[in-house]
């Protein structure tokens, strides 16, 4: 790497995150996770009122955080945070759909659903933290890291769009999941759930409960989503601190958001198209950023433009999805009456 390239790489991963800011943010995340574990300590079905209340809290939290960033560090990092947060939140809705399929496939009792989701969120945070660190190291040392990230997103976008055009629905086959097969080989599994226990003793032997299997499956899917989401947000900001903050705030509210959107998730039939377009756009943005370092006459896509594209695409696919499923909504209303 030439000296000029080193300067460019160092600039691309400059960070506003001082050690105390990192410590405060990680401490805040751990505190919120601890609070969530306290809430889910006693299994119970989540009411819509409870879910909406927590969702409002977890939506207000990143807004306040972004405004604090704006006041303390200026508009540029705040805009990057809001853009990255919106991107990660939209991708997390796809996570929720897979979680919904897993909960259904494992026949998870309603009272245990939020505990499974919480374990999934913790797993996602840990995995994304690892990928964020690896991504920062790659950007600092590899000239072609942005090109690699862009290629990953373009391939993912193409797969999403092809599956959407073919009408290929996302499915979960428990029997074919390697993580589940491995767990079954390691230990016997009980037929029934035993509250929030992962293991129980039956006939003098320690055995896994179905809860342990579903948590393992959820965490395995976290790994797949981390491969896409971390490169995507690095396409918005090169600051590892902001990348971590956007992922943390997007994931923390998923437990409550799941119960708010549970009925609506099946109606977002065009979401895959929207996510495919967004990931392709960010992939092109990353490739242009890499190419601009070599051919300076090539344009770069500003963060504000990225924010506009993400907002417009999400708005369009939401409206078209609701319009496409309006007959199903009418039938549901008629049957209820």
C-alpha positions as CSV (number, residue, x, y, z in Angstrom):
1,X,0.0,0.0,0.0
2,X,1.4,3.4,-1.0
3,X,1.6,6.3,1.5
4,X,-1.3,8.0,-0.3
5,X,-3.4,4.9,0.0
6,X,-2.6,4.7,3.7
7,X,-3.8,8.2,4.2
8,X,-7.0,7.4,2.3
9,X,-7.6,4.2,4.3
10,X,-6.9,6.0,7.6
11,X,-9.3,8.8,6.7
12,X,-12.0,6.3,5.7
13,X,-12.1,4.8,9.2
14,X,-11.7,8.0,11.2
15,X,-13.9,7.8,14.3
16,X,-15.7,10.2,16.7
17,X,-15.8,7.4,19.3
18,X,-13.4,8.4,22.1
19,X,-12.7,5.6,24.7
20,X,-15.2,7.1,27.1
21,X,-17.9,7.4,24.4
22,X,-17.3,3.7,23.5
23,X,-17.5,2.7,27.1
24,X,-20.6,4.7,27.8
25,X,-22.4,3.3,24.7
26,X,-21.4,-0.3,25.4
27,X,-22.4,0.2,29.0
28,X,-25.8,1.6,27.9
29,X,-26.4,-1.3,25.6
30,X,-25.6,-3.8,28.3
31,X,-27.9,-2.0,30.7
32,X,-30.8,-2.1,28.2
33,X,-30.1,-5.8,27.5
34,X,-30.2,-6.4,31.3
35,X,-33.5,-4.6,31.5
36,X,-34.9,-6.7,28.7
37,X,-33.8,-9.9,30.5
38,X,-35.6,-8.7,33.6
39,X,-38.7,-8.0,31.6
40,X,-38.7,-11.5,30.0
41,X,-37.6,-13.3,33.2
42,X,-41.1,-14.3,33.9
43,X,-42.6,-15.8,30.7
44,X,-45.8,-14.1,29.5
45,X,-47.7,-13.3,26.4
46,X,-46.9,-9.8,25.2
47,X,-49.9,-7.5,24.8
48,X,-50.1,-5.0,22.0
49,X,-50.0,-2.1,24.5
50,X,-46.8,-3.4,26.1
51,X,-45.2,-4.0,22.6
52,X,-46.1,-0.5,21.4
53,X,-44.8,1.1,24.6
54,X,-41.4,-0.5,24.3
55,X,-41.3,0.2,20.5
56,X,-41.9,3.9,21.1
57,X,-39.1,3.9,23.7
58,X,-36.7,2.2,21.4
59,X,-37.6,4.5,18.5
60,X,-37.2,7.6,20.6
61,X,-33.8,6.5,21.9
62,X,-31.9,6.6,18.6
63,X,-33.6,9.9,17.7
64,X,-32.3,11.5,20.9
65,X,-28.9,9.9,20.4
66,X,-28.7,11.3,16.9
67,X,-29.7,14.8,18.1
68,X,-26.9,14.6,20.8
69,X,-24.5,13.6,18.0
70,X,-25.6,16.6,16.0
71,X,-25.2,19.0,18.9
72,X,-21.8,17.6,19.9
73,X,-20.1,16.6,16.6
74,X,-22.0,18.3,13.9
75,X,-24.5,17.4,11.1
76,X,-22.2,15.0,9.1
77,X,-21.9,12.2,11.7
78,X,-25.5,12.7,12.8
79,X,-26.7,12.3,9.2
80,X,-24.5,9.2,8.8
81,X,-26.0,7.7,12.0
82,X,-29.6,8.4,11.0
83,X,-28.9,6.9,7.5
84,X,-27.2,3.9,8.9
85,X,-29.8,3.3,11.5
86,X,-32.6,3.5,8.9
87,X,-30.7,1.0,6.7
88,X,-30.1,-1.4,9.6
89,X,-33.7,-1.1,10.8
90,X,-35.0,-2.0,7.4
91,X,-32.7,-5.0,7.1
92,X,-33.8,-6.1,10.7
93,X,-37.4,-6.3,9.5
94,X,-36.2,-9.1,7.2
95,X,-34.5,-10.7,10.3
96,X,-37.9,-10.5,12.0
97,X,-39.6,-12.4,9.2
98,X,-37.1,-15.3,9.6
99,X,-37.5,-15.2,13.3
100,X,-41.2,-15.5,12.8
101,X,-40.8,-18.6,10.6
102,X,-38.4,-20.2,13.2
103,X,-40.8,-19.5,16.1
104,X,-43.6,-21.1,14.1
105,X,-41.5,-24.1,12.9
106,X,-40.4,-24.9,16.4
107,X,-43.9,-24.3,17.8
108,X,-42.5,-21.9,20.4
109,X,-45.2,-21.1,23.1
110,X,-46.3,-17.5,22.9
111,X,-45.1,-16.9,26.5
112,X,-41.5,-17.8,25.5
113,X,-41.3,-16.0,22.2
114,X,-39.8,-12.8,23.6
115,X,-37.1,-14.7,25.4
116,X,-36.1,-16.4,22.1
117,X,-36.0,-13.1,20.4
118,X,-33.9,-11.6,23.1
119,X,-31.3,-14.4,22.8
120,X,-31.4,-13.7,19.0
121,X,-30.7,-10.0,19.6
122,X,-27.8,-10.7,21.9
123,X,-26.3,-13.2,19.4
124,X,-26.7,-10.6,16.6
125,X,-25.0,-7.9,18.7
126,X,-22.0,-10.1,19.5
127,X,-21.6,-11.3,15.9
128,X,-21.9,-7.9,14.4
129,X,-19.4,-6.5,16.9
130,X,-16.9,-9.1,15.6
131,X,-17.7,-8.3,12.0
132,X,-17.5,-4.5,12.7
133,X,-14.0,-5.0,14.1
134,X,-13.0,-7.2,11.2
135,X,-14.4,-4.7,8.7
136,X,-12.5,-1.8,10.3
137,X,-9.3,-3.8,10.1
138,X,-9.9,-4.7,6.5
139,X,-10.6,-1.0,5.5
140,X,-7.4,0.1,7.3
141,X,-5.1,-2.5,5.6
142,X,-6.7,-3.6,2.3
143,X,-7.0,-1.3,-0.7
144,X,-9.8,-3.3,-2.2
145,X,-11.9,-3.8,1.0
146,X,-14.6,-1.4,-0.3
147,X,-14.7,-3.3,-3.6
148,X,-15.1,-6.5,-1.7
149,X,-17.9,-5.1,0.5
150,X,-19.6,-3.7,-2.6
151,X,-19.4,-7.1,-4.4
152,X,-20.9,-8.9,-1.3
153,X,-23.9,-6.5,-1.3
154,X,-24.4,-6.7,-5.1
155,X,-24.4,-10.5,-5.0
156,X,-26.9,-10.4,-2.1
157,X,-29.1,-7.9,-3.8
158,X,-29.2,-10.0,-7.0
159,X,-30.2,-13.1,-5.0
160,X,-32.9,-11.2,-3.2
161,X,-34.3,-9.7,-6.5
162,X,-34.1,-13.0,-8.4
163,X,-35.9,-14.9,-5.5
164,X,-38.6,-12.1,-5.4
165,X,-39.2,-12.2,-9.2
166,X,-39.5,-16.0,-9.1
167,X,-41.9,-15.7,-6.2
168,X,-39.7,-18.0,-4.1
169,X,-40.8,-17.8,-0.5
170,X,-38.5,-17.9,2.4
171,X,-38.9,-21.2,4.2
172,X,-37.4,-22.9,7.3
173,X,-36.6,-26.6,7.2
174,X,-35.6,-27.6,10.8
175,X,-34.4,-31.0,9.8
176,X,-31.9,-29.6,7.3
177,X,-30.4,-27.0,9.6
178,X,-26.8,-28.0,10.5
179,X,-26.9,-26.3,13.8
180,X,-30.0,-28.2,14.9
181,X,-28.5,-31.5,13.6
182,X,-25.3,-30.9,15.5
183,X,-27.1,-30.1,18.8
184,X,-29.2,-33.3,18.5
185,X,-26.0,-35.3,18.1
186,X,-24.4,-33.8,21.1
187,X,-27.3,-34.3,23.5
188,X,-30.8,-35.8,23.6
189,X,-33.7,-33.4,23.3
190,X,-36.9,-33.4,25.2
191,X,-40.3,-33.4,23.5
192,X,-41.7,-30.5,25.5
193,X,-40.7,-27.0,26.5
194,X,-39.7,-26.5,30.2
195,X,-40.2,-22.8,30.7
196,X,-37.1,-20.8,30.1
197,X,-34.8,-23.7,30.8
198,X,-32.3,-24.7,28.1
199,X,-31.5,-28.0,29.7
200,X,-33.3,-30.4,32.1
201,X,-32.5,-33.7,33.8
202,X,-34.7,-36.6,32.6
203,X,-34.2,-40.2,33.7
204,X,-31.0,-39.2,35.4
205,X,-29.5,-37.7,32.2
206,X,-29.1,-34.1,31.1
207,X,-31.1,-33.2,28.0
208,X,-31.7,-30.1,25.9
209,X,-35.1,-28.6,25.6
210,X,-36.6,-27.4,22.3
211,X,-35.8,-23.9,23.5
212,X,-32.1,-24.6,23.2
213,X,-32.6,-25.7,19.6
214,X,-34.6,-22.7,18.5
215,X,-32.1,-20.3,20.2
216,X,-29.3,-22.1,18.4
217,X,-31.1,-21.8,15.1
218,X,-31.9,-18.1,15.6
219,X,-28.2,-17.4,16.4
220,X,-27.1,-19.3,13.3
221,X,-29.3,-17.1,11.2
222,X,-27.8,-14.1,12.9
223,X,-24.4,-15.0,11.4
224,X,-25.9,-14.9,7.9
225,X,-27.5,-11.5,8.4
226,X,-24.3,-10.1,9.9
227,X,-22.5,-10.9,6.6
228,X,-24.8,-8.5,4.8
229,X,-25.7,-5.9,7.3
230,X,-22.2,-4.8,8.4
231,X,-20.8,-4.2,4.9
232,X,-24.0,-2.4,4.1
233,X,-23.6,0.2,6.9
234,X,-19.9,0.6,6.1
235,X,-21.3,1.8,2.8
236,X,-22.9,4.7,4.7
237,X,-20.1,5.5,7.2
238,X,-16.5,4.5,7.6
239,X,-16.6,5.2,11.3
240,X,-16.6,2.0,13.4
241,X,-18.2,3.7,16.3
242,X,-21.2,4.8,14.2
243,X,-21.4,1.4,12.6
244,X,-21.7,-0.2,16.1
245,X,-24.2,2.4,17.3
246,X,-26.5,2.0,14.3
247,X,-26.5,-1.8,14.7
248,X,-27.0,-1.6,18.4
249,X,-30.0,0.8,18.2
250,X,-31.5,-1.1,15.3
251,X,-31.3,-4.4,17.1
252,X,-32.3,-3.4,20.6
253,X,-35.9,-2.7,19.7
254,X,-36.5,-5.8,17.7
255,X,-38.1,-7.8,20.6
256,X,-40.9,-5.3,21.0
257,X,-41.2,-4.5,17.2
258,X,-41.7,-8.2,16.4
259,X,-45.0,-8.2,18.3
260,X,-46.1,-4.9,16.8
261,X,-45.4,-6.0,13.2
262,X,-46.3,-9.7,13.6
263,X,-49.6,-9.4,11.8
264,X,-48.2,-6.9,9.3
265,X,-45.0,-8.8,8.3
266,X,-47.0,-11.2,6.1
267,X,-48.4,-8.2,4.2
268,X,-45.0,-6.7,3.3
269,X,-44.9,-8.8,0.2
270,X,-42.6,-6.4,-1.7
271,X,-40.0,-5.9,1.0
272,X,-37.5,-8.2,-0.7
273,X,-37.6,-6.0,-3.8
274,X,-37.0,-2.9,-1.7
275,X,-34.1,-4.5,0.3
276,X,-32.6,-5.7,-3.0
277,X,-32.7,-2.2,-4.5
278,X,-31.2,-0.7,-1.3
279,X,-28.4,-3.2,-1.0
280,X,-27.6,-2.8,-4.7
281,X,-27.5,1.0,-4.3
282,X,-25.2,0.8,-1.3
283,X,-23.1,-1.8,-3.2
284,X,-22.7,0.6,-6.1
285,X,-21.8,3.4,-3.6
286,X,-19.0,1.3,-2.1
287,X,-17.6,0.4,-5.5
288,X,-17.7,4.1,-6.6
289,X,-15.9,5.0,-3.4
290,X,-13.2,2.5,-4.1
291,X,-12.9,3.6,-7.8
292,X,-12.8,7.3,-6.8
293,X,-9.6,6.7,-4.9
294,X,-8.0,5.5,-8.3
295,X,-9.9,7.6,-10.8
296,X,-10.7,10.9,-9.0
297,X,-13.0,12.1,-11.8
298,X,-15.5,9.4,-10.9
299,X,-18.3,10.8,-8.6
300,X,-19.1,9.6,-5.1
301,X,-22.7,9.3,-3.7
302,X,-23.2,11.6,-0.7
303,X,-24.7,10.3,2.6
304,X,-27.7,12.6,2.3
305,X,-28.5,11.1,-1.1
306,X,-28.3,7.6,0.4
307,X,-30.7,8.6,3.1
308,X,-33.2,9.9,0.5
309,X,-33.0,6.7,-1.6
310,X,-33.5,4.5,1.5
311,X,-36.5,6.5,2.7
312,X,-38.1,6.6,-0.8
313,X,-37.6,2.9,-1.5
314,X,-39.0,1.8,1.8
315,X,-42.0,4.1,1.5
316,X,-42.7,2.8,-2.0
317,X,-42.5,-0.9,-1.2
318,X,-44.6,-0.4,1.9
319,X,-47.4,1.4,0.0
320,X,-47.3,-1.1,-2.9
321,X,-47.3,-4.1,-0.4
322,X,-50.3,-2.8,1.5
323,X,-52.1,-2.1,-1.8
324,X,-51.3,-5.6,-3.2
325,X,-52.6,-7.2,0.0
326,X,-55.7,-5.0,0.4
327,X,-58.1,-7.8,-0.5
328,X,-56.6,-10.1,2.2
329,X,-57.1,-7.3,4.7
330,X,-60.7,-6.8,3.6
331,X,-61.4,-10.6,4.0
332,X,-59.9,-10.6,7.5
333,X,-62.1,-7.6,8.5
334,X,-65.2,-9.2,7.0
335,X,-64.5,-12.6,8.8
336,X,-63.9,-10.8,12.1
337,X,-67.2,-8.9,11.8
